[in-house]
Amino acid sequence: MLYGQILEQIVSGVLREGDRLPSENQMCQSFNVSRPVVRQALLRLQADGLVASRQGAGTFVQKRPPAGLTRFAEPSDVSEMLRCLELRMAVEGQAAALAALRHTASQLSDIENALNAIKTVMDKGNLAVSADFAFHHAVAAASGNVLFLQVLQTLHGLIERGMTVALSITREGTPERAKRVFDEHHAIFRAIEQRDMQGAELAMRYHLDRLRQRVTDSQRDR
């Protein structure tokens, strides 16, 4: 997949920040692909904030993802993970808002238990993938809309793969970075507990956007 090949060149430093990518014609020849394939790859890279197009000048590398990204995920899988995050921001943001409005005491307890499990696992230096998914699953359950749960269950494997990549990158960072990840989950819980619909939605969307940035930007939360 061309997206993955270009991504790997950016992560490895073959293409550095500020470098101009080859022209579409050159990429067609180098990778033996058609122009539509090249354009689709460039559009996805632009959507992920990795490259930027400048009118009349070409396409340039905008930022470099963490070096560990291609150790923890196949380059060809990264685009799918980021598309999944876009969907999650829309779906889970609204689920969090409704959870703030509709949650029962039992459902709030489920969210808090998952939050505590995240902290326990992260404090041991391990990947809190199962606890992280349980937290988001509990928020969706508290929304009172079974369709939110069905979306998460359908995407379960892809979501957990994305969590594994993001948490692996986080674990390679500073202790403060891991603390920020926990704090983002705690902010979601607090907003839901206080029945703050807008706050819960914003906290969830903020968390998922930061997750995306941690995967795509090596300078984020170092």
Protein Blocks (a to p, Z undefined) as FASTA:
>chain_A
ZZlmmmmmmmnomacghiacddfklmmmmnopafklmmmmmmmmmmnopaccdehiaccd
fbdcdfklmmmpcfklmmmmmmmmmmmmmmmmmmmmmmmmmpcfklmmmmmmmmmmmmmm
mmnopacklmmmmmmmmmmmmnopaklmmmmmmmmmmmmmmmmmmmmmmmmmcfklmmmm
mmmmmmmmmmmmnopaklmmmmmmmmmmmmmmmmmmmkgoZZ
